[in-house]
Amino acid sequence: MYEKLEQLLNDLKSMNLKPFIGYGNPDAKILIVGKECTAPNGSDGWKKFYEPNFNQWKKSFEGHGFDFKSGVEPYDFEHGNFHPINPYYKLENKKQSKKKEVGRPSATYYYYQRLVDMIRTGNDVEYKKSDCIDFFKDCFITELNDICRPNDSGLNKPEHEKIEESIRVRFDWMRKTNFFNQFKVVILACGPYAEAIKKDEILRTELYGNASIVYCHQLSYWDKSLENEIPKIQESLAKK
């Protein structure tokens, strides 16, 4: 179970790298790729959820295990029931407003859930909305850029060049490993960050193998075009 993730960790360790890998089910059929973590470097969220991600996964293969009690409160780091396979506890399936209500997901995770609910529902006219945020069961999620910031608006040319370099570095180690090319469907929810992948078939295959690729903007708001992609995604998932 999760052999490819374990091999990824070993490969990265041999390269002396400890990057952010992602969250969710490592054996899922769907990979969702966002732009970047929105918690700024050095912030509390960055320290808890982003920077230690490699070590959080590593501990799972070193005795911590994958049988964590995700339904037991208190859900926090100190009591040991946090796990990157399901990093949030019973988030209500309602989008946060500007008040940032505790117990609700960010807009991006809310729309990830909408997408997965649509895929699960099938061809029904109305998709069945889940009560809680549980898309991690059916997906693995990661980011394309390792530079964390709330958004990329207002950046100058050198800052954009740093993002491009960060993405190139990530491409380099992804091509040398064998984890991200196992998924049946890859949803590139990262807008213009995916332009190189879109244009370069060799790069696309090196990164994601023979996966069915879906492109859309970063899902801080809903991308209507995804609704037309649902049948294609379902068909790809049904293939052996």
N, CA and C of each residue as an Amber inpcrd file, in Angstrom:
protein
   720
   0.8450000  -1.2020000   0.0000000   0.0000000   0.0000000   0.0000000
   0.8780000   1.2490000   0.0000000   0.5880000   2.1670000  -0.8740000
   1.3050000   3.4330000  -0.9650000   2.7940000   3.2430000  -1.2970000
   3.1000000   2.1590000  -2.0300000   4.5050000   1.8660000  -2.3530000
   5.1550000   2.9730000  -3.1780000   4.3960000   3.5550000  -4.1150000
   4.9940000   4.5890000  -4.9700000   5.3070000   5.8580000  -4.1850000
   4.4900000   6.1740000  -3.2060000   4.7850000   7.3300000  -2.3640000
   6.0300000   7.0700000  -1.5300000   6.1280000   5.8690000  -0.9800000
   7.3140000   5.5250000  -0.1960000   8.5600000   5.6040000  -1.0570000
   8.4750000   5.1340000  -2.3130000   9.6220000   5.2120000  -3.2160000
   9.9590000   6.6640000  -3.5370000   8.9310000   7.5050000  -3.7010000
   9.1550000   8.9300000  -3.9420000   9.9420000   9.5480000  -2.7940000
   9.5590000   9.2470000  -1.5660000  10.2600000   9.7830000  -0.4080000
  11.7210000   9.3490000  -0.3990000  11.9630000   8.1000000  -0.7240000
  13.3340000   7.5900000  -0.7550000  14.1350000   8.2460000  -1.8780000
  13.5020000   8.4350000  -3.0370000  14.1850000   9.0800000  -4.1670000
  14.5420000  10.5290000  -3.8240000  13.6130000  11.2460000  -3.2110000
  13.8630000  12.6390000  -2.8460000  14.9570000  12.7330000  -1.7910000
  14.9480000  11.8060000  -0.8540000  15.9860000  11.7980000   0.1770000
  17.3590000  11.5900000  -0.4440000  17.4330000  10.7100000  -1.4540000
  18.7200000  10.4690000  -2.1260000  19.1960000  11.6820000  -2.8940000
  18.2540000  12.5710000  -3.2830000  18.5990000  13.8150000  -3.9760000
  18.7770000  14.9710000  -2.9970000  18.6780000  14.6660000  -1.7050000
  18.7990000  15.6670000  -0.6470000  17.7240000  16.7490000  -0.7820000
  16.4980000  16.3230000  -1.0820000  15.3770000  17.2320000  -1.2510000
  14.2660000  16.8660000  -0.2810000  13.5800000  17.8870000   0.2500000
  12.4280000  17.6710000   1.1160000  11.3190000  18.6510000   0.7170000
  10.8170000  18.5320000  -0.5080000   9.8160000  19.4940000  -0.9820000
   8.4260000  19.1920000  -0.4410000   7.5200000  20.1170000  -0.6790000
   6.1160000  19.8590000  -0.4200000   5.6400000  18.8270000  -1.4400000
   5.0380000  17.7550000  -0.9610000   4.5630000  16.6920000  -1.8470000
   3.0760000  16.8370000  -2.1050000   2.3030000  16.9620000  -1.0400000
   0.8720000  17.1310000  -1.2190000   0.0810000  16.5100000  -0.0970000
  -1.2270000  16.4320000  -0.3100000  -2.1540000  15.8660000   0.6560000
  -3.1090000  14.9210000  -0.0590000  -3.7050000  14.0150000   0.7120000
  -4.7520000  13.1740000   0.1720000  -4.3480000  11.7220000   0.0420000
  -5.1120000  10.9890000  -0.7400000  -4.9400000   9.5550000  -0.9280000
  -3.8540000   9.2750000  -1.9710000  -2.7060000   8.7300000  -1.5610000
  -1.6200000   8.4770000  -2.5240000  -1.9780000   7.4570000  -3.5920000
  -2.9920000   6.6230000  -3.3300000  -3.4180000   5.6130000  -4.3010000
  -4.6590000   6.0460000  -5.0820000  -5.0070000   7.3170000  -5.0060000
  -6.1820000   7.8170000  -5.7330000  -5.9310000   7.7960000  -7.2380000
  -7.0070000   7.9220000  -7.9810000  -6.9100000   7.9520000  -9.4380000
  -6.8520000   9.3810000  -9.9750000  -7.1580000  10.3610000  -9.1140000
  -7.2240000  11.7630000  -9.5390000  -6.1400000  12.5700000  -8.8410000
  -5.3940000  13.3400000  -9.6130000  -4.4190000  14.2950000  -9.0820000
  -4.9060000  15.7030000  -9.4220000  -4.9880000  16.5730000  -8.4220000
  -5.3190000  17.9810000  -8.6510000  -4.0800000  18.8050000  -8.3420000
  -3.6850000  19.6510000  -9.2930000  -2.4770000  20.4610000  -9.1590000
  -2.8680000  21.9350000  -9.0840000  -2.6490000  22.5480000  -7.9360000
  -2.9240000  23.9670000  -7.7700000  -1.7190000  24.8200000  -8.1120000
  -1.8320000  26.1240000  -7.8890000  -0.7360000  27.0470000  -8.2160000
   0.3440000  27.0380000  -7.1550000  -0.0180000  27.4520000  -5.9120000
   0.9380000  27.4770000  -4.8270000   0.1800000  27.5450000  -3.5140000
   0.8600000  27.2100000  -2.4280000   0.2900000  27.3570000  -1.0870000
   0.0970000  28.8450000  -0.8040000  -1.0450000  29.1930000  -0.2220000
  -1.3400000  30.6170000   0.0160000  -0.8350000  31.1130000   1.3660000
  -0.3360000  30.2030000   2.2070000   0.2100000  30.6260000   3.5030000
   1.6110000  31.1930000   3.2940000   1.8480000  32.4600000   3.5970000
   3.1640000  33.0550000   3.3580000   4.2660000  32.3420000   4.1430000
   5.4650000  32.3160000   3.5750000   6.6150000  31.7160000   4.2520000
   6.7600000  32.2630000   5.6680000   6.9210000  31.3520000   6.6170000
   7.1200000  31.7470000   8.0030000   5.8550000  31.9100000   8.8070000
   4.6970000  31.8880000   8.1630000   3.4310000  32.0310000   8.8730000
   3.1110000  30.7440000   9.6280000   2.1390000  30.8160000  10.5230000
   1.7590000  29.6460000  11.3130000   1.2590000  28.5170000  10.4200000
   0.4380000  28.8510000   9.4270000  -0.0630000  27.8350000   8.5050000
   1.0530000  27.1790000   7.7170000   2.0090000  27.9780000   7.2900000
   3.1640000  27.4570000   6.5440000   3.9650000  26.4930000   7.4190000
   4.1720000  26.8430000   8.6840000   4.9580000  26.0090000   9.5930000
   4.2630000  24.6890000   9.8970000   2.9370000  24.7030000   9.9280000
   2.1990000  23.4920000  10.2910000   1.8640000  22.6220000   9.0890000
   1.4460000  23.2320000   7.9870000   0.8870000  22.4630000   6.8880000
   1.8000000  22.3180000   5.6730000   2.7390000  23.2070000   5.4870000
   3.5050000  23.1970000   4.2420000   4.9490000  22.7450000   4.4360000
   5.6900000  23.4610000   5.2310000   7.1300000  23.2020000   5.3770000
   7.4330000  21.7780000   5.8590000   6.6660000  21.1930000   6.8160000
   7.0010000  19.8520000   7.3150000   6.3690000  18.7080000   6.5250000
   5.7770000  19.0050000   5.3550000   4.9960000  18.0000000   4.6260000
   5.7900000  16.7270000   4.3230000   7.0240000  16.8720000   3.8660000
   7.8570000  15.6980000   3.5650000   8.0010000  14.8300000   4.8120000
   8.3350000  15.4440000   5.9370000   8.5470000  14.6960000   7.1740000
   7.2490000  14.0810000   7.7050000   6.1320000  14.7550000   7.4760000
   4.8490000  14.1910000   7.8930000   4.5740000  12.8720000   7.1760000
   4.8640000  12.8380000   5.8720000   4.6920000  11.5900000   5.1240000
   5.7310000  10.5640000   5.5580000   6.9620000  11.0260000   5.7420000
   8.0450000  10.1110000   6.1120000   7.7280000   9.3740000   7.4130000
   7.1690000  10.0880000   8.3720000   6.8400000   9.4740000   9.6590000
   5.7980000   8.3680000   9.5130000   4.9590000   8.4750000   8.4790000
   3.9370000   7.4540000   8.2560000   4.5600000   6.0960000   7.9460000
   5.7330000   6.1150000   7.3380000   6.4260000   4.8710000   6.9910000
   7.4620000   4.4910000   8.0450000   7.5150000   5.2520000   9.1250000
   8.5080000   4.9840000  10.1660000   7.8340000   4.7040000  11.5060000
   6.6350000   4.1320000  11.4540000   5.9730000   3.7250000  12.6830000
   4.7190000   4.4900000  13.0270000   4.5760000   5.7330000  12.5010000
   3.3690000   6.5030000  12.8090000   2.1470000   5.8410000  12.1830000
   2.3180000   5.3200000  10.9840000   1.2670000   4.5650000  10.3260000
   0.2070000   5.4100000   9.6670000  -0.7310000   4.7150000   9.0190000
  -1.8140000   5.3750000   8.3010000  -3.1680000   5.1380000   8.9700000
  -3.1630000   4.5560000  10.1860000  -4.4110000   4.2590000  10.8680000
  -4.7380000   5.3160000  11.9170000  -4.4220000   6.5820000  11.5950000
  -4.6840000   7.6780000  12.5180000  -6.1900000   7.8300000  12.7580000
  -6.5710000   8.3470000  13.9000000  -7.9760000   8.4830000  14.2690000
  -8.4840000   9.8600000  13.8530000  -8.8300000   9.9690000  12.5910000
  -9.1980000  11.2830000  12.0610000 -10.5310000  11.7780000  12.5990000
 -11.3350000  10.8880000  13.1900000 -12.6260000  11.3070000  13.7030000
 -12.6260000  11.6010000  15.1840000 -11.4580000  11.6310000  15.7980000
 -11.3690000  11.8340000  17.2360000 -10.8760000  13.2480000  17.5330000
 -11.5870000  13.9430000  18.3900000 -11.1490000  15.2730000  18.8190000
 -10.3020000  15.1600000  20.0810000  -9.4310000  16.0840000  20.4100000
  -9.1280000  17.2910000  19.6280000  -8.2970000  16.9750000  18.3910000
  -8.6290000  17.6420000  17.3010000  -7.9400000  17.3960000  16.0390000
  -6.7940000  18.3950000  15.9190000  -5.6280000  17.9980000  16.3610000
  -4.5000000  18.9190000  16.3100000  -3.1880000  18.1510000  16.2080000
  -2.1050000  18.8800000  16.1160000  -0.7870000  18.2870000  15.9160000
  -0.2640000  17.6500000  17.2030000  -0.5200000  18.2980000  18.3240000
   0.0360000  17.8470000  19.5880000  -0.5040000  16.4830000  20.0050000
  -1.7630000  16.1770000  19.6840000  -2.3580000  14.9100000  20.0830000
  -2.1060000  13.8060000  19.0560000  -1.4410000  14.1330000  17.9830000
  -0.9870000  13.1110000  17.0530000  -2.0210000  12.5690000  16.0950000
  -3.1800000  13.2250000  15.9730000  -4.1550000  12.7050000  15.0220000
  -4.2860000  13.5750000  13.7730000  -3.2360000  14.3520000  13.5100000
  -3.1240000  15.0220000  12.2020000  -2.4020000  14.0810000  11.2540000
  -2.8450000  14.0420000  10.0050000  -2.1710000  13.1990000   9.0200000
  -2.3790000  13.7940000   7.6340000  -1.3170000  13.8250000   6.7950000
  -1.4500000  14.4240000   5.4660000  -2.3720000  13.6700000   4.5260000
  -2.7570000  12.4520000   4.8930000  -3.6820000  11.7260000   4.0240000
  -5.1050000  12.2990000   4.1300000  -5.3880000  12.9700000   5.2380000
  -6.6890000  13.6100000   5.4440000  -6.4820000  14.7650000   6.4140000
  -5.9490000  15.8750000   5.9440000  -5.3880000  16.8920000   6.8420000
  -6.3780000  17.7640000   7.6040000  -7.6670000  17.6930000   7.2820000
  -8.6100000  18.5740000   7.9760000  -9.7450000  17.7650000   8.5920000
 -10.1890000  18.1800000   9.7440000 -11.1900000  17.4410000  10.5070000
 -12.5930000  17.9870000  10.2730000 -13.4260000  17.1960000   9.6400000
 -14.8570000  17.4760000   9.5180000 -15.1700000  18.9140000   9.1350000
 -14.5650000  19.4030000   8.0850000 -14.9220000  20.7340000   7.6030000
 -16.3120000  20.6780000   6.9700000 -17.1710000  21.5940000   7.3720000
 -18.5130000  21.6740000   6.8060000 -18.4160000  22.1110000   5.3510000
 -19.2360000  21.5280000   4.5000000 -19.1780000  21.8360000   3.0760000
 -19.9120000  23.1420000   2.7690000 -19.4050000  24.2100000   3.3760000
 -19.8670000  25.5690000   3.1130000 -18.6540000  26.4660000   2.9790000
 -18.6500000  27.2730000   1.9530000 -17.4820000  28.1180000   1.6790000
 -17.3220000  29.2070000   2.7300000 -16.0780000  29.4580000   3.1030000
 -15.7800000  30.5700000   4.0020000 -16.1850000  31.8970000   3.3740000
 -16.7120000  32.7780000   4.1930000 -16.9540000  34.1450000   3.7410000
 -15.7310000  34.9790000   4.1070000 -15.8450000  36.2740000   3.9920000
 -14.7380000  37.1530000   4.3630000 -14.4460000  37.0920000   5.8640000
 -15.3840000  36.5370000   6.6320000 -15.1900000  36.4120000   8.0840000
 -14.2690000  35.2450000   8.4430000 -13.9440000  34.3700000   7.4460000
 -13.0350000  33.2310000   7.6670000 -13.5400000  32.3240000   8.7890000
 -14.7590000  31.8500000   8.6610000 -15.3660000  31.0140000   9.6910000
 -14.5420000  29.7510000   9.9440000 -14.3060000  29.4560000  11.2000000
 -13.6160000  28.2240000  11.5840000 -14.5290000  27.0380000  11.2880000
 -13.9560000  25.9650000  10.7400000 -14.7490000  24.7790000  10.4350000
 -15.2880000  24.7540000   9.0220000 -14.9410000  25.7750000   8.2390000
 -15.3160000  25.7940000   6.8240000 -14.0430000  25.8420000   5.9660000
 -14.1010000  25.3170000   4.7490000 -12.9210000  25.2950000   3.8920000
 -12.6900000  26.6210000   3.1910000 -11.4820000  26.7900000   2.6890000
 -11.2010000  27.9230000   1.8030000 -12.0210000  27.7640000   0.5280000
 -12.0990000  28.8200000  -0.2530000 -12.8340000  28.7550000  -1.5160000
 -12.2720000  27.6610000  -2.4190000 -10.9420000  27.5480000  -2.4710000
 -10.3170000  26.5550000  -3.3510000 -10.7320000  25.1440000  -2.9650000
 -10.6620000  24.8200000  -1.6710000 -11.0420000  23.4720000  -1.2460000
 -12.5440000  23.2380000  -1.4070000 -13.3290000  24.2810000  -1.2490000
 -14.7720000  24.1770000  -1.4660000 -15.0490000  23.7710000  -2.9170000
 -14.3170000  24.3880000  -3.8470000 -14.5580000  24.0710000  -5.2560000
 -13.8980000  22.7580000  -5.6710000 -12.8260000  22.3570000  -5.0040000
 -12.3120000  21.0000000  -5.2070000 -13.3990000  19.9910000  -4.8380000
 -14.0790000  20.2470000  -3.7200000 -15.1450000  19.3450000  -3.2860000
 -16.2820000  19.3270000  -4.3000000 -16.6600000  20.4830000  -4.8260000
 -17.7310000  20.5330000  -5.8300000 -17.3440000  19.6850000  -7.0380000
 -16.1080000  19.8240000  -7.4900000 -15.6410000  19.0550000  -8.6460000
 -15.7290000  17.5600000  -8.3720000 -15.2290000  17.1280000  -7.2280000
 -15.2440000  15.6990000  -6.8960000 -16.6740000  15.1970000  -6.7160000
 -17.5450000  15.9920000  -6.1080000 -18.9470000  15.5950000  -5.9720000
 -19.5890000  15.3960000  -7.3420000 -19.2670000  16.2610000  -8.2920000
 -19.8050000  16.1200000  -9.6480000 -19.2990000  14.8400000 -10.3040000
 -18.0360000  14.5380000 -10.1120000 -17.4590000  13.3170000 -10.6890000
 -18.1150000  12.0870000 -10.0630000 -18.3270000  12.1160000  -8.7630000
 -18.9370000  10.9860000  -8.0630000 -20.3860000  10.7610000  -8.4940000
 -21.1150000  11.8480000  -8.7170000 -22.5500000  11.7580000  -8.9560000
 -22.8630000  11.0420000 -10.2590000 -22.0350000  11.2010000 -11.2520000
 -22.3080000  10.5950000 -12.5430000 -23.0080000  11.5570000 -13.4580000
 -23.9810000  11.0530000 -14.1800000 -24.6370000  11.8720000 -15.1980000
 -25.9390000  12.5040000 -14.7160000 -26.1700000  12.5120000 -13.4030000
 -27.3800000  13.1480000 -12.8810000 -27.3710000  14.6400000 -13.1930000
 -28.5510000  15.1910000 -13.3480000 -28.6650000  16.6220000 -13.6370000
 -28.1260000  17.4350000 -12.4620000 -28.5240000  17.0640000 -11.2500000
 -28.0560000  17.7560000 -10.0500000 -27.0610000  16.8640000  -9.3080000
 -25.8630000  17.3770000  -9.0630000 -24.9000000  16.5760000  -8.3360000
 -25.2590000  16.5200000  -6.8600000 -24.8350000  15.4450000  -6.2050000
 -25.1190000  15.2410000  -4.7920000 -24.0060000  15.8850000  -3.9630000
 -24.3540000  16.9380000  -3.2590000 -23.3760000  17.6820000  -2.4810000
 -23.0830000  16.9790000  -1.1650000 -21.8090000  16.7200000  -0.8860000
 -21.4080000  16.0840000   0.3610000 -21.6320000  17.0270000   1.5340000
 -21.9010000  16.4420000   2.6960000 -22.1020000  17.2540000   3.8970000
 -20.7840000  17.8540000   4.3910000 -19.7030000  17.0740000   4.2730000
 -18.3980000  17.5040000   4.7660000 -17.3790000  17.4840000   3.6360000
 -16.2690000  18.1320000   3.8530000 -15.1820000  18.1310000   2.8800000
 -14.4410000  16.7970000   2.9820000 -14.6200000  15.9600000   1.9650000
 -14.0030000  14.6370000   1.9900000 -13.3750000  14.2530000   0.6470000
 -13.0650000  15.2740000  -0.1870000 -12.5000000  14.9620000  -1.5000000
 -11.1480000  14.2720000  -1.4090000 -10.4890000  14.3670000  -0.2310000
  -9.1870000  13.7210000  -0.0660000  -9.2610000  12.2110000  -0.2350000
 -10.4520000  11.6260000  -0.0420000 -10.5970000  10.1800000  -0.2420000
 -10.3110000   9.7860000  -1.6860000 -10.7050000  10.6280000  -2.6160000
 -10.6520000  10.2890000  -4.0380000  -9.5660000  11.0310000  -4.8040000
  -8.7990000  11.8800000  -4.1240000  -7.8160000  12.7170000  -4.8120000
  -6.4970000  12.7760000  -4.0500000  -5.4750000  13.1040000  -4.7890000
  -4.2390000  13.5910000  -4.1910000  -4.0640000  14.9920000  -4.7370000
  -3.7060000  15.9450000  -3.8650000  -3.5450000  17.3200000  -4.3200000
  -2.1180000  17.7880000  -4.0650000  -1.6190000  18.6180000  -4.9620000
  -0.2880000  19.1800000  -4.8110000  -0.2770000  20.5820000  -5.4060000
   0.9000000  21.2220000  -5.4210000   1.0530000  22.5660000  -5.9750000
   2.1550000  22.5400000  -7.0250000   2.1170000  23.5130000  -7.9490000
   3.1260000  23.5440000  -8.9990000   4.2890000  24.4670000  -8.6600000
   4.0210000  25.4590000  -7.8420000   5.0460000  26.4400000  -7.4690000
   5.3580000  26.2940000  -5.9870000   6.6320000  26.2080000  -5.6290000
   7.0340000  26.0410000  -4.2400000   7.1880000  27.3620000  -3.4870000
   7.0160000  28.4820000  -4.1580000   7.0740000  29.7810000  -3.4860000
   5.6750000  30.1110000  -2.9730000   5.5120000  30.1750000  -1.6680000
   4.1950000  30.3650000  -1.0620000   3.8330000  31.8430000  -0.9620000
   2.6150000  32.1520000  -1.3540000   2.0880000  33.5230000  -1.2190000
   0.5920000  33.4830000  -1.4750000  -0.1470000  34.4750000  -0.9570000
  -1.6030000  34.4770000  -1.1230000  -2.0430000  34.5130000  -2.5850000
  -1.3200000  35.2320000  -3.4390000  -1.6510000  35.2710000  -4.8680000
  -0.4560000  35.8220000  -5.6290000  -0.5720000  35.8380000  -6.9540000
   0.5550000  36.2970000  -7.7710000   0.2660000  37.6440000  -8.4370000
  -0.6850000  38.3820000  -7.8990000  -1.0140000  39.6810000  -8.4860000
  -0.0100000  40.7440000  -8.0350000   0.2750000  41.6720000  -8.9230000
   1.1500000  42.7890000  -8.5870000   2.6230000  42.4440000  -8.4890000
   3.0340000  41.2960000  -9.0010000   4.4410000  40.9110000  -8.9120000
   5.2450000  41.5750000 -10.0260000   6.5110000  41.8970000  -9.7400000
   7.3750000  42.4770000 -10.7710000   8.0550000  41.3570000 -11.5710000
   8.8170000  41.7370000 -12.5720000   9.4420000  40.7590000 -13.4570000
  10.3730000  39.7970000 -12.7230000  11.2750000  40.2730000 -11.8470000
  12.1450000  39.3320000 -11.1150000  11.3550000  38.3270000 -10.2850000
  10.2360000  38.7700000  -9.7030000   9.4200000  37.8480000  -8.8990000
   8.7610000  36.7860000  -9.7710000   8.3010000  37.1890000 -10.9560000
   7.7410000  36.2130000 -11.8890000   8.8180000  35.2320000 -12.3630000
  10.0250000  35.7220000 -12.5410000  11.1180000  34.8420000 -12.9530000
  11.4470000  33.8250000 -11.8710000  11.3270000  34.2210000 -10.6090000
  11.5510000  33.2870000  -9.4940000  10.5030000  32.1750000  -9.5060000
   9.2610000  32.5400000  -9.8260000   8.2040000  31.5300000  -9.9230000
   8.5100000  30.5440000 -11.0360000   8.9200000  31.0680000 -12.2000000
   9.2550000  30.2010000 -13.3330000  10.3870000  29.2510000 -12.9810000
  11.3900000  29.7450000 -12.2580000  12.5100000  28.9000000 -11.8490000
  12.0570000  27.8540000 -10.8360000  11.1900000  28.2410000  -9.9190000
  10.6620000  27.3050000  -8.9310000   9.9240000  26.1600000  -9.6140000
   9.1290000  26.4830000 -10.6230000   8.3860000  25.4540000 -11.3570000
   9.3400000  24.5490000 -12.1320000  10.3740000  25.1220000 -12.7280000
  11.3600000  24.3100000 -13.4600000  12.0580000  23.3210000 -12.5300000
  12.4190000  23.7820000 -11.3420000  13.0750000  22.8980000 -10.3620000
  12.1410000  21.7490000  -9.9900000  10.8800000  22.0750000  -9.7990000
   9.9050000  21.0290000  -9.4540000   9.7590000  20.0390000 -10.6040000
   9.7110000  20.5350000 -11.8360000   9.6500000  19.6420000 -13.0000000
  10.8430000  18.6910000 -13.0160000  12.0170000  19.2020000 -12.6820000
  13.2390000  18.3880000 -12.7420000  13.1420000  17.1680000 -11.8380000
  12.7560000  17.3900000 -10.5610000  12.7240000  16.2180000  -9.6800000
  11.5050000  15.3410000  -9.9370000  10.4230000  15.9150000 -10.4280000
   9.2610000  15.0890000 -10.7680000   9.5920000  14.1150000 -11.8960000
  10.3800000  14.5750000 -12.8720000  10.7380000  13.7100000 -14.0020000
  11.6750000  12.5830000 -13.5950000  12.3870000  12.7670000 -12.4750000
  13.3280000  11.7510000 -12.0100000  12.6810000  10.7550000 -11.0440000
  11.4150000  10.9510000 -10.7570000  10.7170000  10.0940000  -9.8130000
   9.5290000   9.4290000 -10.5060000   8.8090000   8.5950000  -9.7590000
   7.7700000   7.7930000 -10.3930000   6.4910000   7.7790000  -9.5500000
   6.0550000   8.9620000  -9.1310000   4.8310000   9.0430000  -8.3440000
   3.7320000   9.7910000  -9.0790000   4.0260000  10.9510000  -9.6100000
   2.9940000  11.7950000 -10.2010000   2.5270000  11.3010000 -11.5730000
   3.1850000  10.2730000 -12.1100000   2.7680000   9.7320000 -13.4010000
   1.8740000   8.4980000 -13.2630000   1.3470000   8.2440000 -12.0620000
   0.5340000   7.0480000 -11.8270000  -0.9610000   7.3020000 -11.9220000
  -1.3750000   8.5700000 -11.9790000  -2.7890000   8.8950000 -11.8860000
  -3.4890000   8.7600000 -13.2390000  -4.7760000   8.4180000 -13.1940000
  -5.5490000   8.3040000 -14.4340000  -5.9740000   9.6710000 -14.9590000
  -6.2770000  10.5840000 -14.0380000  -6.7340000  11.9240000 -14.4070000
  -5.8950000  12.9510000 -13.6610000  -5.3990000  13.9520000 -14.3750000
  -4.6690000  15.0590000 -13.7660000  -5.4100000  16.3530000 -14.0980000
  -5.8640000  17.0520000 -13.0690000  -6.5730000  18.3190000 -13.2480000
  -5.6140000  19.4380000 -12.8840000  -5.1700000  20.1700000 -13.8860000
  -4.2110000  21.2580000 -13.6950000  -4.9820000  22.5450000 -13.4140000
  -5.2970000  22.7400000 -12.1450000  -6.0650000  23.9060000 -11.7110000
  -5.1130000  25.0330000 -11.3390000  -4.2860000  25.3980000 -12.2980000
  -3.2340000  26.3780000 -12.0170000  -3.0760000  27.3930000 -13.1480000
  -4.0870000  27.5270000 -13.9880000  -4.1050000  28.5690000 -15.0090000
  -2.8490000  28.6420000 -15.8490000  -2.2420000  29.8460000 -15.9710000
  -1.0830000  30.0400000 -16.8410000   0.1720000  29.2890000 -16.3960000
   0.2150000  28.8390000 -15.1500000   1.3760000  28.0710000 -14.7020000
   1.5460000  26.7860000 -15.5200000   0.4600000  26.3290000 -16.1350000
   0.4980000  25.0600000 -16.8710000   0.7940000  25.2350000 -18.3550000
   1.1420000  26.4360000 -18.7870000   1.3460000  26.6770000 -20.2100000
   2.4430000  25.7870000 -20.8010000   3.5530000  25.6300000 -20.0890000
   4.6470000  24.7930000 -20.5990000   4.1940000  23.3470000 -20.7760000
   3.3770000  22.8620000 -19.8550000   2.8640000  21.4920000 -19.9430000
   1.9220000  21.3630000 -21.1330000   1.1000000  22.3660000 -21.3240000
   0.1390000  22.3530000 -22.4210000   0.8340000  22.3360000 -23.7820000
   1.9460000  23.0500000 -23.8880000   2.6390000  23.1890000 -25.1740000
   3.6060000  22.0430000 -25.4890000   4.0880000  21.3540000 -24.4570000
   5.1700000  20.3840000 -24.6330000   4.6720000  18.9740000 -24.3040000
   4.3990000  18.1910000 -25.3360000   3.8530000  16.8460000 -25.1360000
   4.8400000  15.9360000 -24.4110000   6.1350000  16.0820000 -24.7260000
   7.1500000  15.2540000 -24.0680000   7.1860000  15.5470000 -22.5710000
   7.2100000  16.8290000 -22.2110000   7.1980000  17.2150000 -20.8020000
   5.9530000  16.6840000 -20.1160000   4.8170000  16.8300000 -20.7730000
   3.5480000  16.3830000 -20.2070000   3.5820000  14.8770000 -19.8980000
   4.1240000  14.1000000 -20.8230000   4.2020000  12.6490000 -20.6320000
   5.2140000  12.2950000 -19.5530000   6.3270000  13.0190000 -19.5190000
   7.3430000  12.7620000 -18.4900000   6.8000000  13.0220000 -17.0890000
   5.9650000  14.0340000 -16.9740000   5.4260000  14.3960000 -15.6640000
   4.2620000  13.5030000 -15.2520000   3.3320000  13.2660000 -16.1870000
   2.0590000  12.6580000 -15.8240000   1.7150000  11.3870000 -16.6050000
   2.6830000  10.8280000 -17.3060000   2.4580000   9.5740000 -18.0050000
   1.3470000   9.6870000 -19.0290000   0.4480000   8.7260000 -19.0130000
  -0.6510000   8.6880000 -19.9920000  -1.9680000   9.1950000 -19.4110000
  -1.8840000   9.9710000 -18.3740000  -3.0980000  10.4750000 -17.7270000
  -3.9130000  11.3510000 -18.6710000  -5.2050000  11.3660000 -18.4380000
  -6.0830000  12.3150000 -19.1080000  -5.9130000  13.6670000 -18.4180000
  -5.5690000  14.7030000 -19.1890000  -5.2470000  16.0090000 -18.6180000
  -6.4110000  16.9750000 -18.8030000  -6.7590000  17.6700000 -17.7250000
  -7.7910000  18.6950000 -17.7630000  -7.1670000  20.0100000 -17.2930000
  -7.3770000  21.0860000 -18.0540000  -6.8240000  22.3920000 -17.7050000
  -7.9510000  23.3200000 -17.2390000  -7.6780000  24.0950000 -16.1910000
  -8.6240000  25.1110000 -15.7620000  -7.8730000  26.1650000 -14.9500000
  -8.5490000  27.2380000 -14.5790000  -7.8860000  28.2540000 -13.7610000
  -7.8180000  27.7950000 -12.3190000  -7.0780000  28.5090000 -11.5020000
  -6.9750000  28.1980000 -10.0740000  -8.3740000  28.3420000  -9.4590000
  -8.7870000  27.3470000  -8.6590000 -10.1810000  27.2810000  -8.2560000
 -10.5030000  28.0590000  -6.9820000 -10.0910000  29.3050000  -6.9430000
 -10.5840000  30.1910000  -5.8850000 -11.9850000  30.6780000  -6.2490000
 -12.4080000  30.4330000  -7.4680000 -13.7880000  30.6080000  -7.9080000
 -14.0630000  29.5260000  -8.9430000 -15.3190000  29.2310000  -9.1790000
 -15.6840000  28.0870000  -9.9990000 -15.3650000  28.3240000 -11.4720000
 -14.8410000  27.2930000 -12.1190000 -14.5670000  27.3370000 -13.5480000
 -15.6680000  26.5530000 -14.2570000 -16.5600000  27.2750000 -14.9050000
 -17.7300000  26.6610000 -15.5600000 -17.3310000  25.6250000 -16.5990000
 -16.1600000  25.7980000 -17.2030000 -15.7220000  24.8690000 -18.2550000
 -15.5300000  23.4550000 -17.7240000 -15.2920000  23.3160000 -16.4170000
 -15.0940000  21.9880000 -15.8380000 -16.3370000  21.1160000 -15.9750000
 -17.5070000  21.7240000 -16.0150000 -18.7370000  20.9470000 -16.1110000
 -18.7920000  20.1660000 -17.4150000 -18.1810000  20.7160000 -18.4710000
 -18.1250000  19.9990000 -19.7440000 -17.0930000  18.8770000 -19.7410000
 -16.1670000  18.9240000 -18.7740000 -15.1070000  17.9210000 -18.7010000
 -15.5050000  16.7000000 -17.8690000 -16.5950000  16.8020000 -17.1230000
 -16.9780000  15.7170000 -16.2120000 -17.1410000  14.3750000 -16.9350000
 -17.8810000  14.2980000 -18.0540000 -18.0110000  12.9960000 -18.7460000
 -16.6610000  12.4170000 -19.1790000 -15.7580000  13.2650000 -19.6530000
 -14.4260000  12.8130000 -20.0560000 -13.6730000  12.2570000 -18.8580000
 -13.7610000  12.9360000 -17.7170000 -13.0920000  12.4760000 -16.5120000
 -13.6590000  11.1310000 -16.0580000 -14.9770000  11.0120000 -16.0630000
 -15.6170000   9.7730000 -15.6410000 -15.2270000   8.6070000 -16.5510000
 -15.1680000   8.8860000 -17.8550000 -14.7700000   7.8500000 -18.8130000
 -13.3430000   7.3850000 -18.5680000 -12.4360000   8.3390000 -18.2900000
 -11.0410000   8.0000000 -18.0270000 -10.8950000   7.1770000 -16.7460000
 -11.6660000   7.5180000 -15.7340000 -11.5980000   6.7940000 -14.4690000
 -12.1400000   5.3770000 -14.5930000 -13.0540000   5.1750000 -15.5330000
 -13.6890000   3.8450000 -15.6940000 -12.7900000   2.8700000 -16.4430000
 -11.7970000   3.3910000 -17.1530000 -10.9070000   2.5040000 -17.9280000
 -10.0270000   1.6930000 -17.0090000  -9.7510000   0.4500000 -17.3990000
  -8.8550000  -0.4190000 -16.6130000  -7.4000000  -0.0890000 -16.9090000
